[in-house]
Amino acid sequence: MITENLKIVEQKIQEACDRAGRDRNDVTLIAVSKTKPIECLKEAYDQGIRNFGENKVQELTGKIEEMPTDIKWHMIGHLQRNKVKYIAGKTELIHSVDSYRLAEEINIQAKKRGIVIPVLIEVNVAGEESKFGVSLDHAEQLIDEVASLDGITVKGLMTIAPYVEDPEENRPLFQALKNLSVDIAAKNKDNVTMDVLSMGMTNDYQVAIEEGATLVRVGTGIFGERNYNKQ
Ligand SMILES: *Cc1c(COP(=O)(O)O)cnc(C)c1O
């Protein structure tokens, strides 16, 4: 099933790139494997997937141990400060920096290891109360604060759009995030690039690609429904 699903997802990514006049190589598919067993990740790996996303620290570190070393791991979930030490240096990108206090802890752990940790700033574009992320209005201030820490480098922005029946409803949110990234990039801030735009999930990744996503995070569309009771 995973192999067939990946073919479908790949085709849909290509179609969205074609519609938007974008190069397929400018979009990276992150397979979101949370709650899924290692066999599932291995099947995706065998199909050429090298970017995986997880949202829980313990599950992430466990899977890192069990999977090949050429994988790029993405921390996409809300991150607690006391858990940063377990993943520092192990991830390609932390997508979910939404406070200066969290960034400070990432900075401390980076300096301990003599590394610089790449992050995205998570923006709650829709302003949903249930979601993490800095508001659009406060995003630039947070970017400036985070960029002042030299154990961190800001690579771009991430958002989790609401679940909607019609993905077209999320298009304005993706446009808003893209606009913010263009505005910030134009200011040429030290220690900030806006090369990465992490947006789009199973339900809306094609729309996100049309609006400029460089990373799409697809779980259900690759691995099928998640069963949270059976973990
Ligand atoms: C679970 C999750 C995804 C994947 O969601 P699907 O709808 O299954 O594709 C993407 N991003 C984040 C942050 C997630 O937690």
The ligand as an SDF file (V2000), in Angstrom:
LIG
                    3D

 15 15  0  0  0  0  0  0  0  0999 V2000
    0.6690   14.6270   11.5820 C   0  0  0  0  0  0  0  0  0  0  0  0
    1.2700   15.8350   10.9560 C   0  0  0  0  0  0  0  0  0  0  0  0
    1.3510   15.9640    9.5570 C   0  0  0  0  0  0  0  0  0  0  0  0
    0.8130   14.9470    8.5870 C   0  0  0  0  0  0  0  0  0  0  0  0
   -0.5900   14.9730    8.5780 O   0  0  0  0  0  0  0  0  0  0  0  0
   -1.4330   14.1540    7.4790 P   0  0  0  0  0  0  0  0  0  0  0  0
   -2.7100   14.8700    7.4130 O   0  0  0  0  0  0  0  0  0  0  0  0
   -1.5350   12.7540    7.9820 O   0  0  0  0  0  0  0  0  0  0  0  0
   -0.6680   14.2320    6.2080 O   0  0  0  0  0  0  0  0  0  0  0  0
    1.9580   17.1010    9.0480 C   0  0  0  0  0  0  0  0  0  0  0  0
    2.4640   18.0640    9.8480 N   0  0  0  0  0  0  0  0  0  0  0  0
    2.3980   17.9730   11.1980 C   0  0  0  0  0  0  0  0  0  0  0  0
    2.9700   19.0590   12.0230 C   0  0  0  0  0  0  0  0  0  0  0  0
    1.8060   16.8600   11.7860 C   0  0  0  0  0  0  0  0  0  0  0  0
    1.7500   16.7840   13.1320 O   0  0  0  0  0  0  0  0  0  0  0  0
  1  2  1  0
  2  3  1  0
  2 14  2  0
  3  4  1  0
  3 10  2  0
  4  5  1  0
  5  6  1  0
  6  7  2  0
  6  8  1  0
  6  9  1  0
 10 11  1  0
 11 12  2  0
 12 13  1  0
 12 14  1  0
 14 15  1  0
M  END
$$$$
